[in-house]
Amino acid sequence: MPPRLLSALLLTLALTACDGARRAASVPAHFTSHQICSAVFVGGLDAATFFDQGVAPQMRPGGALTRYQVDYDTGTVTVRFAGLVKSKAVYEGPAGCRVLTAEDPPPGPRIALPPPAPALLPPIAGPDVVAPADPTLTAALDRAFAEPDKAPHRWTKAVVILHDGKVVAERYAPGVGVDTPLIGWSMTKSVTNALIGILVRQGKLTVDQRLDVPAWDHDARRDITVDGLLRMTSGLDFGQSLTADWTSMADPTTQMVYARADMAAMVEAAPAKAPPGQVWTYSNGNTLLLSRLIKQRTGGSGSEVLAFAHRELFDPLGMEHATLELDATGTPIGSSHMWATARDWARFGQLFLDDGVVGGRRLLPEGWVDYSARLTPGSEDFGYGAGFWTNRAGSANNGGAAARRVRAGMPADSFMARGNQGQSIIIIPSARLVIVRLGMSYQPEGDILALERLVADTVAAFK
């Protein structure tokens, strides 16, 4: 047995020997069962291809110790890791997939969503794939899908380019099409931003209000606000998710998503590391607290929060294939787990391109888009707003990632939803463009260099 595989096996043996560590040891198996379940039953993807491209490379040596079985009749995926840890995930219809941990209640009746309301956004394309008429865009797509001969792979699955609300170019990998939902990873944080914005417009929230958490009443956490959670300045000591390993046994954010029945409760228990508003730390935990707040303000149950998301956001935009997954308590996994087609993600970007208005109806409060794209102090090295990454961080001559993106050809007014493995929605108001890229990239920073090139090529085509 290779030394790295032997080390993984010995570590798993040690962890599973202790009751307190079994939860951590289960993370790789839970990650695998959840992701394959969602890929197969939400995305309609081939299980073997998804495991080879979307799971095994992230498992590193542990992939060789992993066995999975898909039961299409019961909608379940069972995984065994190193022959010692077992995990089972179940498909729950509109709520997506959920891992059944030892804490979880058994699956109940599936949530039934009400019939969708008519879309307010005009159609962005017909049923067929839109081939670019401009050879410059054809070349841009060629470069975006060009695959290296060896690892690290980029495995681009979909690119959609909207100009003035219409698809002008798109391409899909084999096995993926216009109706194939794909995971957005942390692009889901931007969806959480939109749901918060809708509640603000409805008068049910304000961004400067504190969270109502009794356990925080007597320490610095009592001053954490909605704005602080959106901007990642809560000060909570809950790790950082920029370089988190989704299969890590020790990382708190991965334990939260893959080994906890009540994800927000785990975050709530985190101590304060810094006073609220003073330190920027990108953490999935912040968004889970916002997700629970959304559930609380929309009725308090999983069915009510999903009905709200579809009625107030997905349906008006015509996002017909959006699946926002829930934890065992009915809280959306608003940090990372929404699936939607590339065109659906583009429709979401169009909402922000149009200042939160769709079909003459304002979904987001006036000024919300600029608020979301405004740089958060302390994040200058990365360029983060409120639930979105932003290039509105000064000129290209300044330091930091935002300045580098501008120098590479991404306009200074652009902002973006970004997720693990290069999931991206780039919103460029000055060019009236929305660019979506989805895939399973293992290139540095989710293949940011290729994304910058795609954006620069596309902008150049419309000058």
C-alpha positions as CSV (number, residue, x, y, z in Angstrom):
1,M,0.0,0.0,0.0
2,P,1.4,3.5,-0.9
3,P,2.6,5.4,2.2
4,R,0.0,8.2,1.9
5,L,-2.8,5.6,1.7
6,L,-1.4,3.8,4.7
7,S,-1.2,7.1,6.6
8,A,-4.9,7.9,5.8
9,L,-6.0,4.5,6.9
10,L,-4.0,4.7,10.2
11,L,-5.4,8.1,10.9
12,T,-9.0,6.9,10.3
13,L,-8.4,4.0,12.6
14,A,-7.1,6.3,15.4
15,L,-10.0,8.7,15.0
16,T,-12.7,6.1,14.9
17,A,-11.4,4.6,18.1
18,C,-12.4,7.6,20.0
19,D,-16.1,8.6,20.3
20,G,-15.3,12.3,20.4
21,A,-13.4,12.1,17.1
22,R,-15.8,9.9,15.1
23,R,-17.7,12.9,13.8
24,A,-14.5,14.3,12.3
25,A,-13.5,11.0,10.9
26,S,-16.8,10.8,9.0
27,V,-16.3,14.0,7.0
28,P,-14.7,12.4,3.9
29,A,-17.4,9.8,3.7
30,H,-20.2,12.3,4.3
31,F,-18.7,14.7,1.7
32,T,-18.7,11.9,-0.9
33,S,-22.2,10.6,-0.2
34,H,-23.7,14.1,-0.2
35,Q,-22.0,15.3,-3.4
36,I,-22.7,12.1,-5.4
37,C,-26.3,12.1,-4.2
38,S,-26.7,15.7,-5.4
39,A,-24.9,15.2,-8.6
40,V,-27.0,12.2,-9.6
41,F,-30.4,13.1,-8.3
42,V,-30.4,16.9,-8.5
43,G,-28.0,17.4,-11.5
44,G,-28.7,14.2,-13.4
45,L,-25.0,13.6,-13.8
46,D,-23.2,10.4,-14.3
47,A,-22.0,9.1,-10.9
48,A,-18.7,7.6,-12.1
49,T,-17.6,10.7,-14.0
50,F,-18.6,13.0,-11.2
51,F,-16.7,10.8,-8.7
52,D,-13.6,10.8,-10.9
53,Q,-13.6,14.5,-11.5
54,G,-15.5,16.1,-8.6
55,V,-14.7,13.9,-5.6
56,A,-11.6,11.7,-6.0
57,P,-9.2,14.6,-6.7
58,Q,-10.4,16.4,-3.6
59,M,-10.1,13.2,-1.5
60,R,-6.4,13.0,-2.5
61,P,-5.1,9.5,-1.4
62,G,-8.4,8.8,0.3
63,G,-10.2,8.4,-3.0
64,A,-8.6,4.9,-3.4
65,L,-10.1,4.0,0.0
66,T,-13.6,5.1,-0.9
67,R,-16.4,2.9,-2.2
68,Y,-19.9,4.2,-3.1
69,Q,-23.2,2.7,-4.2
70,V,-26.1,4.5,-5.8
71,D,-29.6,3.2,-5.2
72,Y,-31.8,4.8,-7.9
73,D,-35.0,3.2,-6.5
74,T,-34.7,4.8,-3.0
75,G,-32.8,7.9,-4.0
76,T,-29.9,7.1,-1.7
77,V,-26.1,7.0,-1.9
78,T,-24.1,4.8,0.5
79,V,-20.4,5.3,1.0
80,R,-17.7,3.4,2.9
81,F,-14.4,5.0,3.6
82,A,-11.4,2.7,4.3
83,G,-14.0,0.0,5.2
84,L,-14.4,1.6,8.6
85,V,-16.6,4.7,8.2
86,K,-20.0,4.5,6.5
87,S,-22.2,7.4,5.3
88,K,-25.6,7.6,3.7
89,A,-27.2,10.5,1.9
90,V,-30.8,10.7,0.8
91,Y,-32.5,12.7,-2.0
92,E,-35.4,14.8,-0.6
93,G,-36.8,16.4,-3.8
94,P,-37.0,20.2,-3.8
95,A,-34.6,20.2,-0.7
96,G,-31.9,18.4,-2.6
97,C,-29.8,15.8,-0.7
98,R,-29.0,15.4,2.9
99,V,-26.5,13.3,4.8
100,L,-28.1,11.2,7.5
101,T,-25.8,11.7,10.5
102,A,-26.3,10.0,13.9
103,E,-28.0,13.2,15.1
104,D,-30.4,13.5,12.2
105,P,-34.1,12.7,12.3
106,P,-35.2,10.1,9.8
107,P,-36.4,11.5,6.5
108,G,-39.9,12.7,6.6
109,P,-42.3,13.5,3.8
110,R,-40.8,15.5,0.9
111,I,-41.4,19.2,0.8
112,A,-44.0,20.1,-1.9
113,L,-43.5,23.5,-3.4
114,P,-46.4,25.5,-4.7
115,P,-46.8,25.9,-8.5
116,P,-44.2,28.4,-9.8
117,A,-45.3,31.9,-10.4
118,P,-44.9,33.4,-14.0
119,A,-41.4,34.6,-14.7
120,L,-40.9,38.4,-14.9
121,L,-37.6,38.2,-16.7
122,P,-38.0,37.9,-20.5
123,P,-36.6,34.7,-22.1
124,I,-32.8,34.9,-22.4
125,A,-32.6,32.3,-25.2
126,G,-34.5,29.6,-27.0
127,P,-34.2,25.9,-26.2
128,D,-31.1,25.3,-28.3
129,V,-27.5,26.0,-27.4
130,V,-26.6,29.5,-28.7
131,A,-23.4,29.3,-30.8
132,P,-21.5,32.6,-31.0
133,A,-21.8,34.6,-34.2
134,D,-18.6,36.5,-33.4
135,P,-15.4,34.6,-34.0
136,T,-13.8,36.4,-31.2
137,L,-16.3,34.8,-28.8
138,T,-15.8,31.4,-30.4
139,A,-12.1,31.7,-29.7
140,A,-12.8,32.8,-26.1
141,L,-14.9,29.7,-25.6
142,D,-12.2,27.5,-27.1
143,R,-9.7,28.8,-24.6
144,A,-12.1,28.4,-21.7
145,F,-12.7,24.7,-22.5
146,A,-9.1,23.9,-23.5
147,E,-8.1,21.0,-21.2
148,P,-4.5,20.4,-20.1
149,D,-3.0,17.1,-21.0
150,K,-2.4,16.3,-17.3
151,A,-3.4,17.5,-13.9
152,P,-4.2,20.0,-12.6
153,H,-7.4,19.8,-14.8
154,R,-9.9,22.6,-15.4
155,W,-12.8,20.5,-16.5
156,T,-15.0,23.4,-17.6
157,K,-18.6,22.2,-17.8
158,A,-20.5,25.3,-19.0
159,V,-19.9,28.9,-20.1
160,V,-22.8,31.3,-20.8
161,I,-22.4,34.9,-21.9
162,L,-25.3,37.4,-21.7
163,H,-25.3,40.8,-23.3
164,D,-28.2,43.1,-22.7
165,G,-30.2,40.2,-21.2
166,K,-29.7,37.8,-24.1
167,V,-27.5,34.8,-24.5
168,V,-24.9,35.6,-27.2
169,A,-22.6,32.6,-26.7
170,E,-22.6,29.4,-24.7
171,R,-21.0,26.0,-24.6
172,Y,-21.3,22.8,-22.6
173,A,-19.1,19.8,-21.9
174,P,-20.3,16.3,-22.8
175,G,-23.1,15.1,-20.5
176,V,-24.1,18.7,-19.6
177,G,-26.7,20.8,-21.4
178,V,-28.9,23.9,-21.0
179,D,-31.1,22.0,-18.5
180,T,-28.3,20.5,-16.4
181,P,-28.1,21.9,-12.8
182,L,-24.5,22.3,-11.5
183,I,-23.3,23.2,-8.1
184,G,-22.5,26.8,-7.4
185,W,-20.5,26.2,-4.2
186,S,-19.9,29.7,-2.6
187,M,-21.8,31.4,-5.4
188,T,-24.7,30.4,-3.1
189,K,-23.5,33.1,-0.7
190,S,-24.6,35.7,-3.2
191,V,-28.0,34.0,-3.4
192,T,-28.2,34.4,0.4
193,N,-27.3,38.0,-0.1
194,A,-30.3,38.4,-2.4
195,L,-32.7,36.7,0.0
196,I,-31.5,39.0,2.8
197,G,-32.0,41.9,0.4
198,I,-35.6,40.9,-0.3
199,L,-36.4,40.7,3.4
200,V,-34.9,44.2,3.9
201,R,-37.1,45.5,1.1
202,Q,-40.1,43.9,2.8
203,G,-39.2,45.6,6.1
204,K,-38.5,42.4,7.9
205,L,-34.8,43.1,8.4
206,T,-32.2,45.9,8.4
207,V,-28.5,45.4,7.7
208,D,-27.5,47.2,10.9
209,Q,-29.6,45.1,13.3
210,R,-28.0,42.7,15.7
211,L,-28.8,39.0,15.7
212,D,-31.2,37.8,18.4
213,V,-29.0,35.1,20.0
214,P,-29.4,34.9,23.8
215,A,-26.1,33.1,24.3
216,W,-24.3,36.2,23.0
217,D,-26.0,38.7,25.4
218,H,-23.1,39.0,27.7
219,D,-20.0,39.1,25.4
220,A,-18.7,40.9,22.3
221,R,-20.8,38.7,20.0
222,R,-23.9,40.6,21.0
223,D,-22.8,43.4,18.6
224,I,-22.6,41.2,15.5
225,T,-25.0,42.6,12.8
226,V,-26.4,41.4,9.5
227,D,-24.0,43.6,7.8
228,G,-21.1,42.1,9.7
229,L,-22.1,38.6,8.6
230,L,-22.6,39.6,4.9
231,R,-19.2,41.3,4.9
232,M,-17.4,38.6,6.9
233,T,-16.4,40.9,9.8
234,S,-18.3,39.1,12.6
235,G,-15.1,38.4,14.5
236,L,-16.3,34.8,15.2
237,D,-13.5,32.2,15.7
238,F,-14.7,29.7,13.1
239,G,-11.8,29.3,10.8
240,Q,-11.6,30.7,7.3
241,S,-13.0,29.1,4.2
242,L,-10.8,30.5,1.4
243,T,-8.4,27.5,1.6
244,A,-10.6,25.1,3.4
245,D,-10.2,21.4,2.4
246,W,-13.7,20.1,1.8
247,T,-12.7,16.6,3.0
248,S,-10.6,17.8,6.0
249,M,-11.4,16.1,9.2
250,A,-10.3,19.0,11.3
251,D,-11.7,22.1,9.5
252,P,-14.7,23.5,11.4
253,T,-16.5,24.6,8.2
254,T,-16.4,21.2,6.6
255,Q,-17.5,19.5,9.9
256,M,-20.4,22.0,9.9
257,V,-21.6,21.1,6.4
258,Y,-20.9,17.4,6.4
259,A,-21.2,16.2,10.0
260,R,-23.7,18.4,11.8
261,A,-27.5,18.2,11.8
262,D,-27.9,21.8,13.0
263,M,-25.2,23.7,11.1
264,A,-26.0,27.2,12.4
265,A,-26.0,26.0,16.0
266,M,-22.3,25.0,15.6
267,V,-21.5,28.5,14.4
268,E,-23.5,30.1,17.2
269,A,-21.3,28.3,19.8
270,A,-18.1,29.7,18.3
271,P,-16.3,32.2,20.5
272,A,-15.3,35.7,19.5
273,K,-11.8,36.1,18.1
274,A,-12.0,39.8,17.4
275,P,-14.5,42.6,18.1
276,P,-17.2,42.7,15.4
277,G,-16.5,44.9,12.4
278,Q,-12.7,45.0,12.9
279,V,-11.3,41.9,11.2
280,W,-12.2,40.4,7.8
281,T,-12.2,36.6,7.8
282,Y,-14.0,34.8,5.0
283,S,-15.9,32.0,6.7
284,N,-18.9,29.8,5.7
285,G,-20.2,30.0,9.3
286,N,-21.2,33.7,8.8
287,T,-23.5,32.8,6.0
288,L,-25.1,29.9,7.9
289,L,-26.2,32.3,10.6
290,L,-27.7,34.5,7.9
291,S,-29.4,31.3,6.4
292,R,-31.0,30.5,9.8
293,L,-32.1,34.2,10.1
294,I,-33.8,33.9,6.7
295,K,-35.6,30.7,7.8
296,Q,-36.7,32.4,11.0
297,R,-38.1,35.5,9.2
298,T,-40.0,33.4,6.6
299,G,-41.9,31.1,8.9
300,G,-39.4,28.9,10.6
301,S,-39.5,25.7,8.6
302,G,-37.7,24.3,5.6
303,S,-40.8,24.2,3.5
304,E,-41.6,27.9,4.2
305,V,-38.1,29.1,3.5
306,L,-37.9,27.2,0.2
307,A,-41.4,28.5,-0.8
308,F,-40.1,32.0,0.0
309,A,-36.9,31.6,-2.1
310,H,-38.9,30.3,-5.1
311,R,-41.8,32.8,-4.9
312,E,-39.7,35.9,-4.3
313,L,-36.5,35.1,-6.2
314,F,-36.3,32.0,-8.4
315,D,-39.7,32.2,-10.0
316,P,-39.6,35.9,-11.0
317,L,-36.2,35.3,-12.6
318,G,-37.4,32.1,-14.4
319,M,-34.8,30.0,-12.6
320,E,-36.7,26.7,-13.2
321,H,-33.9,24.3,-12.1
322,A,-32.7,25.9,-8.8
323,T,-32.3,23.6,-5.8
324,L,-31.3,25.2,-2.5
325,E,-30.3,22.4,-0.2
326,L,-31.3,22.3,3.5
327,D,-29.7,20.9,6.7
328,A,-31.7,18.5,8.9
329,T,-33.3,21.5,10.7
330,G,-34.6,23.0,7.5
331,T,-32.0,25.8,7.4
332,P,-30.6,26.4,3.9
333,I,-27.0,25.6,3.4
334,G,-26.6,29.1,2.1
335,S,-22.9,29.1,2.2
336,S,-22.3,26.6,-0.5
337,H,-25.1,24.2,-1.6
338,M,-27.3,25.5,-4.4
339,W,-27.6,23.7,-7.8
340,A,-28.9,25.5,-10.9
341,T,-28.3,25.5,-14.6
342,A,-25.7,27.8,-16.2
343,R,-28.6,29.8,-17.7
344,D,-30.3,30.0,-14.3
345,W,-27.1,31.4,-12.7
346,A,-26.9,33.9,-15.6
347,R,-30.5,35.0,-14.8
348,F,-29.4,35.6,-11.2
349,G,-26.5,37.7,-12.4
350,Q,-28.9,39.7,-14.7
351,L,-30.9,40.7,-11.6
352,F,-27.8,42.4,-10.2
353,L,-26.8,43.9,-13.6
354,D,-30.3,45.5,-13.6
355,D,-30.0,47.0,-10.2
356,G,-32.3,44.5,-8.5
357,V,-35.2,45.1,-10.9
358,V,-36.8,42.4,-13.1
359,G,-39.7,43.0,-15.5
360,G,-40.4,46.4,-13.9
361,R,-40.7,45.0,-10.4
362,R,-38.1,45.8,-7.8
363,L,-36.9,42.6,-6.0
364,L,-33.9,44.2,-4.1
365,P,-34.0,47.5,-2.3
366,E,-32.8,50.6,-4.1
367,G,-29.1,50.8,-3.6
368,W,-28.7,47.2,-2.6
369,V,-26.5,46.3,-5.6
370,D,-24.0,49.1,-4.9
371,Y,-24.1,48.1,-1.2
372,S,-23.2,44.5,-2.2
373,A,-20.4,45.5,-4.5
374,R,-18.9,48.1,-2.2
375,L,-15.5,47.1,-0.8
376,T,-15.4,45.8,2.8
377,P,-12.6,47.5,4.8
378,G,-9.9,45.0,5.7
379,S,-10.5,42.9,2.6
380,E,-8.3,45.0,0.3
381,D,-5.9,42.2,-0.5
382,F,-8.8,40.1,-1.8
383,G,-11.6,42.5,-2.8
384,Y,-14.7,41.5,-1.0
385,G,-18.0,43.3,-0.7
386,A,-21.2,42.0,1.0
387,G,-21.7,38.5,-0.3
388,F,-19.9,39.3,-3.6
389,W,-16.3,39.7,-4.6
390,T,-15.6,43.1,-6.1
391,N,-13.2,44.9,-8.3
392,R,-14.4,48.3,-6.9
393,A,-11.3,48.5,-4.8
394,G,-9.4,51.4,-6.4
395,S,-7.3,51.7,-9.5
396,A,-5.3,48.9,-11.2
397,N,-2.1,50.5,-9.8
398,N,-3.0,49.6,-6.3
399,G,-2.0,46.3,-4.7
400,G,-4.3,43.3,-4.0
401,A,-6.2,40.8,-6.0
402,A,-8.8,43.2,-7.2
403,A,-6.2,45.4,-8.8
404,R,-4.6,42.4,-10.5
405,R,-8.0,41.4,-11.9
406,V,-8.4,44.9,-13.3
407,R,-5.0,44.9,-14.8
408,A,-5.9,41.6,-16.4
409,G,-8.8,43.1,-18.2
410,M,-11.7,42.8,-15.8
411,P,-13.5,46.2,-15.7
412,A,-13.1,48.2,-12.5
413,D,-16.9,48.3,-12.0
414,S,-17.3,44.6,-12.2
415,F,-18.2,42.3,-9.3
416,M,-18.8,38.6,-9.0
417,A,-20.2,35.6,-7.3
418,R,-17.4,33.0,-6.9
419,G,-17.2,29.5,-5.7
420,N,-14.9,26.6,-5.2
421,Q,-13.4,25.0,-8.3
422,G,-13.9,28.2,-10.4
423,Q,-17.6,28.6,-10.3
424,S,-18.2,32.3,-11.3
425,I,-20.8,34.8,-12.3
426,I,-19.1,38.0,-13.5
427,I,-21.4,41.1,-13.6
428,I,-20.1,44.0,-15.6
429,P,-22.6,47.0,-15.6
430,S,-20.4,49.2,-17.9
431,A,-20.5,46.5,-20.7
432,R,-24.0,45.2,-20.0
433,L,-22.5,41.7,-19.6
434,V,-23.0,38.7,-17.4
435,I,-20.5,35.9,-17.8
436,V,-21.0,32.5,-16.2
437,R,-18.3,29.8,-15.9
438,L,-19.0,26.4,-14.2
439,G,-16.8,23.4,-13.8
440,M,-14.4,21.4,-11.6
441,S,-11.1,23.2,-11.9
442,Y,-8.1,22.3,-9.8
443,Q,-6.0,25.1,-11.2
444,P,-4.7,27.7,-8.7
445,E,-7.5,29.9,-7.3
446,G,-10.1,28.1,-9.3
447,D,-8.3,28.9,-12.6
448,I,-8.5,32.6,-12.0
449,L,-6.1,33.3,-14.8
450,A,-8.4,31.6,-17.3
451,L,-11.4,33.4,-15.9
452,E,-9.6,36.8,-16.3
453,R,-8.8,35.9,-19.9
454,L,-12.4,34.9,-20.6
455,V,-13.7,38.2,-19.2
456,A,-11.1,40.2,-21.0
457,D,-11.8,38.4,-24.4
458,T,-15.5,38.9,-24.0
459,V,-15.3,42.6,-23.1
460,A,-13.0,43.2,-26.0
461,A,-15.5,41.6,-28.4
462,F,-18.2,44.2,-27.4
463,K,-16.0,47.3,-27.6
